[in-house]
Amino acid sequence: MAIHEIRIDRSKTLTEEPGTGHNRWHPDIPPVVRCQPGDEVVLETRDALDGQLGPAAGLDAVASANLDVVHPLSASSASPTNALRA
């Protein structure tokens, strides 16, 4: 069993740390981690808006937020009906 870790710097955006994720699902974009059954993955994630909004954000900031941010993971031998367990 291997342990895979993806750690992020919360003071940076995904654009500044492209090796920690990507902003869409596409077969041409390689996964950040490939794991085998039984492997452990420690995955730090950014908030859904990649730090674009702070506590003082108003409606204008929410309306203009970039919504194209996701953070993928690939597990070999997994199928769409499988679930990853925490």
trRosetta pair geometry for C-beta under 8 A, 3 or more apart (Angstrom, degrees):
i j d omega theta_ij theta_ji phi_ij phi_ji
1 38 4.7 -105 -101 141 99 102
1 39 5.8 171 -160 -99 71 42
1 40 6.6 55 164 -10 112 90
2 35 7.2 -151 73 -135 106 83
2 36 7.1 80 25 33 108 103
2 39 4.9 -12 60 -126 79 104
2 40 7.4 -148 100 36 43 70
3 39 7.2 174 -85 -171 27 77
3 40 4.7 -15 -112 71 75 105
3 41 7.8 171 -160 -83 53 27
3 42 6.8 24 180 -7 97 105
4 33 4.7 112 152 -146 149 129
4 35 5.7 -117 3 -84 142 108
4 39 6.3 34 -6 163 105 123
4 40 7.2 178 25 91 67 53
4 41 4.9 -15 67 -113 102 73
4 42 7.1 -172 92 29 51 67
5 41 7.8 165 -83 -162 35 50
5 42 4.4 -6 -112 65 79 109
5 43 7.9 -165 -149 -71 42 41
6 20 5.7 133 -179 -145 105 77
6 21 7.7 101 168 -54 143 81
6 32 5.8 45 -102 140 143 132
6 33 6.3 -107 -44 -43 119 122
6 41 7.7 6 5 -175 99 93
6 42 7.2 -177 31 95 58 63
6 43 5.1 19 50 -124 110 66
6 44 6.3 -141 103 34 73 73
7 20 7.7 -82 82 -119 33 122
7 42 7.8 7 -65 115 78 107
7 44 5.3 52 -132 15 44 133
8 12 7.4 -140 178 63 86 97
8 17 6.3 142 -139 99 82 160
8 20 5.0 109 -95 -176 92 157
8 44 4.7 -143 16 103 93 117
8 45 7.4 85 0 -114 143 9
8 46 6.3 -117 149 -58 169 85
9 12 4.5 47 88 15 106 111
9 16 8.0 -76 71 107 116 117
9 17 6.3 158 34 -58 96 146
10 46 7.4 153 -121 -112 70 79
10 51 7.0 147 -175 -84 71 132
12 16 3.9 -118 -171 88 109 132
12 17 5.1 98 113 -22 132 110
13 16 5.0 98 53 8 70 100
13 17 7.4 176 90 20 36 84
13 46 7.9 61 -145 -127 48 159
13 50 5.4 59 -148 160 86 116
13 51 6.2 -130 -96 52 75 121
14 17 6.3 -79 -139 64 32 78
14 18 6.8 71 162 -98 69 48
14 20 6.8 -130 -129 74 72 97
14 21 5.5 -70 -132 73 116 108
14 22 7.4 140 175 -115 128 22
14 23 6.3 133 111 -62 151 96
14 46 6.5 -108 -56 5 97 156
14 50 5.3 -73 -7 -131 105 133
14 69 6.3 164 3 -136 149 108
14 71 7.8 -142 -105 -86 130 94
15 18 6.8 6 -151 -68 27 87
17 20 4.5 11 133 11 112 121
17 21 7.9 50 105 26 93 83
18 21 7.9 -113 -162 62 37 51
18 22 7.2 39 -164 -92 78 75
19 32 7.0 119 171 -132 55 98
20 32 6.7 43 -164 -136 23 145
20 44 8.0 -36 -166 76 124 92
20 71 7.7 -29 136 -136 75 113
21 32 6.0 -37 -87 -52 41 147
21 45 7.7 86 -74 -130 146 73
21 46 7.3 -119 24 11 157 110
21 70 7.5 -152 175 110 116 44
21 71 3.8 -50 -133 -125 135 84
21 72 6.7 135 -150 25 75 63
22 29 5.2 -143 98 177 172 144
22 32 7.5 -175 -9 -50 89 102
22 70 7.5 -3 92 77 60 75
22 71 7.6 131 39 -117 43 43
22 72 6.3 -19 46 16 92 110
23 68 4.9 49 164 133 117 89
23 69 5.1 -54 -128 -107 91 47
23 70 6.3 106 -158 30 34 65
24 29 7.2 128 78 1 77 156
24 68 6.3 -28 -63 -176 97 95
24 70 6.5 92 -92 35 25 112
25 29 7.7 -145 -155 52 26 124
25 70 6.7 -32 -38 84 83 147
25 72 6.3 128 -98 -85 79 131
26 29 4.8 78 67 3 92 105
29 72 7.7 114 109 33 118 151
31 34 5.8 116 78 -67 126 74
31 72 5.8 -112 -126 120 78 111
31 73 6.4 67 -162 -159 117 24
31 74 3.4 -100 -73 0 164 119
32 71 7.8 -21 2 -174 146 78
32 72 6.5 144 3 80 98 77
32 73 6.8 -52 52 -97 98 57
33 41 6.0 119 129 -128 160 121
33 43 7.6 -113 5 -88 148 108
33 73 5.7 -11 56 -139 105 81
33 74 6.8 -178 84 44 58 72
34 74 5.5 -21 -102 87 66 108
34 75 7.9 146 -156 -109 48 26
34 76 6.2 48 -176 -37 93 102
35 39 3.9 -144 -167 74 105 143
35 41 5.7 -88 -59 -60 155 114
35 73 7.8 -4 7 178 116 101
35 74 7.6 159 19 94 73 59
35 75 5.3 -31 65 -119 96 73
35 76 6.9 -156 82 13 41 83
36 39 5.1 104 53 -27 65 116
36 76 5.8 -17 -102 52 55 118
36 77 7.7 50 -149 14 58 117
37 75 8.0 83 -75 176 54 106
37 76 7.7 -92 -27 81 70 84
37 77 6.0 -38 -43 65 106 138
41 73 6.7 88 168 -150 164 137
43 71 7.7 147 173 136 119 126
43 73 6.6 -52 -96 -79 155 134
45 71 5.2 -179 -132 59 99 160
46 50 4.9 34 137 -115 145 55
46 51 6.2 -75 -163 -25 114 89
46 69 7.2 -66 88 163 126 134
46 71 6.8 147 31 -53 86 137
47 50 6.9 -142 68 -46 70 16
47 51 6.4 122 39 -60 105 49
47 53 8.0 -97 105 51 142 89
48 69 6.8 137 173 84 45 109
49 52 4.3 -91 148 36 108 107
49 53 5.4 37 86 6 151 100
49 65 5.1 -42 -142 -170 127 135
49 66 7.4 127 -157 63 78 66
49 67 7.6 -42 -109 -100 82 53
49 69 6.5 122 -136 42 24 139
50 66 7.4 -27 40 75 124 108
50 69 4.5 -141 -32 -128 115 164
52 61 7.4 172 142 174 92 99
52 65 5.0 129 109 -133 148 96
52 66 6.5 172 -75 32 155 84
53 57 3.9 -35 -155 -36 92 166
53 61 5.7 128 -111 135 90 122
53 62 6.6 38 -99 -84 140 69
53 65 6.4 -33 -45 -92 108 131
54 57 5.6 138 52 -36 53 93
57 61 4.0 -112 -158 82 96 145
57 62 6.3 112 144 -49 117 80
58 61 5.5 105 53 10 57 99
58 62 7.3 -113 112 -1 35 93
59 62 5.5 -56 -147 39 36 112
59 63 6.0 36 155 -21 69 108
60 63 5.7 -56 -144 38 30 112
60 64 6.3 8 162 -3 65 112
61 64 6.3 -69 -142 47 26 96
61 65 6.7 53 153 -56 62 91
62 65 5.8 -30 -153 -12 32 119
66 69 6.6 84 111 -28 96 102
73 84 7.5 19 97 -63 138 162
74 78 7.8 -171 -177 40 53 124
75 78 4.0 64 86 -20 103 135
75 82 7.6 -113 83 104 132 140
75 84 6.5 164 -31 -89 152 107
78 82 4.6 -123 -156 63 83 146
78 84 7.7 -12 -121 -68 147 84
79 82 5.3 108 51 -12 64 102
